[in-house]
Each structure stands twice: as structure tokens, then as C-alpha cells.
Amino acid sequence: MNKPDALLFDMDGVLVNSIDSWHQALRAVFKYHLNRDLGKEEFVRDFWGRDVRDIFKDIGLDLDVGSFCNTVYDAHADEVRIFPETKACLERLNSYRKAVITNTPESCARRILDTGGIGGFFEAIVTSDKVKRAKPDPAIVYEACRILEVDPPKTLLIGDHAFDMEAGRAAGCTVVGIGVEGDYTLDRLGELTDIVDVEATR
């Protein structure tokens, strides 16, 4: 699919390197509320890529996600880094309709995208708190396609986690895995322009 009708991007791990900021934010929650540490290995294995609402539910905490984003996560937001190739890749694909689909809550996601100077590349930013079920459920994919007025089978979904691949396949998208197996598997985001026609017009 070198001329999809739209491109759907996961955010964390694809557009931005945010794994350390999420680890430290959730680590602070564990220390304050559960009186224990959260190591990096446990974080990656059990919590990375998941919906914050589901994480809090699983660990037995009734915390407001919006408050968490505006306080705890915000204290670690300066650790987020835009991947070096992100802006150049998005600029080369400027003719395509694009959306972000992320399990990160909206208040966190918009701050990350705007701070990185890439929010303006996307017509839609669909977050886990805007749908009933987060990835790997395809609801977030369907919602992005509804907003962009495109059919899922005519879109390309780019993600770095098995949840992204599962959600995209369930919706009928062609899936591109960054470091994870997809219909196309890439090592880095910059390689996306090798499989998508950068001369496409809207």
C-alpha cells in the first residue's frame, strides 16, 4: 500500500521517545500510593503501551487521569524527546491525511505533541480517554478513520507495540511495525518513506 488514503500514527515509541518519562511518572505513583518501587524491567513488561486507566485499575488505585497528567506526568514531561527523524518524515508525508492514535490521555498527548512542535501535522488526535476501550481494541482506529472520513482498509497504521498491530489488523488496516512485526516491519520511522509514495497528493 504505497498510496494509502491516510496515515495513523501511534505516538509513544514512534513519534517521540517517552519511555523514561512514563516510567518515572508511574514510578512516582507506585512510591506514593503503594510504597514500593517500580523497576524499568517491570514497567516495560507490564505497563508500557497500556491505557493509564487500565493500569490504575489493575493496581487498585482510583486516580483521576487528568489530574495525574497535569501534576505527576507533567513533572517528568521534559524527559520526552522527539525522535531525530520525526519532523523530517512528517514533512515528507505532508500531502497525506494524518492522525495520532494513542493510549496516552488527551491532556498528556497534546502537551507532548505541542512541546515537540509536531501537533500541527495531524488533522486528528484520538486518545484512549475519547473511546470506550483502548488499544488493542480497534475502537480508537475506527474513531480516527471516522474523523478523517476514510475507510480503515485504505489506511496505514504505524506503531511500535503489539497492541498497535492488533488494533490495526482488527480494523482492517495495513500495519507497519517499528521494531515489531507488522505487514511491513521497519527499524526506524525514517524508513516509512521507503514504502509510502511521498509524491501522493490529497
Secondary structure, DSSP 8 states (H G I E B T S, - for coil): --S-SEEEE--BTTTEE-HHHHHHHHHHHIIIIISS---HHHHHHHTTTS-HHHHHHHTT----HHHHIIIIIGGGGGG-EE-TTHHHHHHHTTTSEEEEEESS-HHHHHHHHHHTT-GGG-SEEEEGGGSSS-TTSTHHHHHHHHHHT--GGGEEEEESSHHHHHHHHHHT-EEEEESS-SSEEESSGGGGGGTS-TT---
